Amino acid sequence: MNICSTSAASGSRATATRAPASPCSTRCRVTSRATGCRTTLRASSRRSSTPGCPNALRCASPTAARTGCPDESPIQVKKTVKRILVVKPSSLGDILHVFPALELLHRNFPGAELDYLVHPAFAEILDYSPFPVSRRILFNRKRLGKLPTLIPEFLHLVREIRRNRYDLVIDFQGLTRSAIFAAAAKGGPVIGFARPREPAARLGYRRSFDVPAGHAVERNAALVNALTGGNAPVPMPVLPENPANAAAFRRLAGAVPAELVVLLPGSRWKTKKFPPALFADVIRRVHAEKPECVFAVLGASSDRKEQEMIRQEVGPGFPLLELAGRTSLGVMMEALRSARLVLSNDSGPMHAAAALNKPVFGFFGPTDPAKTGPYGKIHRIYQRRPGCLNCLKRSCPKGELSCHRLDAVQIANDCIQILTTGD
């Protein structure tokens, strides 16, 4: 990922590239099923120096070594794991950040079945999981948030979770409520982060692992590496194509253009919504140099206002497909798969484009792309650098959104370069 620092006047740039992180050393407490003794396990990227230890996930306690406490190594675990439950209900971007970790799980436990606890709004994205999902357990947060339906929905969800017995339960969400439902599963152990988003979540874990700070994709993959004692690099899984969704996109778009540029002008935070005029200015300049390009706006129904503003800016005859609110998640995925590049605010669909390995030109202000930007080396991040950058505010305390003043000329020139040379 390239981070481009811009100003409206100069368009100067500084570039940095991220390398995948290795899993850090962690400790957790486990109980041996054979002897009942408590031991300390260490998961490390370094190979174990203990004779006969198959890899880094090993008994590290001196007491355990003296008593001959059995080693719960990944090789032994692989023989027993037949069904896994993953807990990461939302949001769209967060679920996509788990996909590389699911790829690692699939490699380590190729014979296992995967169940997934997911918010109904995002269940369709699991069609694209690199680890095929056997059962989707729907986490209806709205019903859980209303007093009349809280208890019946809670009991229903617990019954659904307990319908199967799991050999491994992983909470990637790190919230108290996600840990509660993970702990409700039969079997186990329940695995989570040693430093979850809400500290109380640790009470629901049997084993927790400390992973390095960094991008969410790297943290999720590091959790799986720590669990299995591996040191695999973060994979970039090839997401499966859905022919029905691809056909639905072709019906919407007509003949799918060879030079398709997708615009994602929506986002849930006001501070993450860069001006529609910026998107319009960029694509006008691109079209002037690359008249064969066709542009498409994707997003939810709530993004139609931004879509209309872009249309007003570019005019009625401009080649712009107005698809906001007209696609399901799956059809949106196939539309993004057809794109040459994607212009986007920080949003869930932006991460979908990155997961499909499409070049993303991401506009960032209140959030930190080093933690939640599009993952990979082919993307470009545009930021103006006022002192309040990465404030994590949903509304601008200064009331001026100075971080939104990006250089459309620089962005358009970079788009033209990608479309011309592929670099």
CORMO-V911573 format. One record per helix or strand. SS is the DSSP state (a for helix, b for strand). FROM is the first residue (numbers start at 1). TO is the last residue. If there is no record, write none. Layout:
BEGIN
SS&FROM&TO ; SS&FROM&TO
END
This chain:
BEGIN
b&2&5 ; b&26&31 ; b&38&43 ; b&58&59 ; a&62&67 ; a&74&80 ; b&83&87 ; a&92&108 ; b&113&118 ; a&120&128 ; b&133&138 ; a&141&144 ; a&147&161 ; b&165&166 ; b&168&171 ; a&176&183 ; b&186&187 ; b&190&193 ; a&199&204 ; b&207&209 ; a&216&228 ; a&243&253 ; b&260&264 ; a&270&272 ; a&276&289 ; b&294&297 ; a&301&314 ; b&320&322 ; a&329&337 ; b&341&345 ; a&348&355 ; b&359&363 ; a&369&372 ; b&380&383 ; a&402&404 ; a&408&421
END
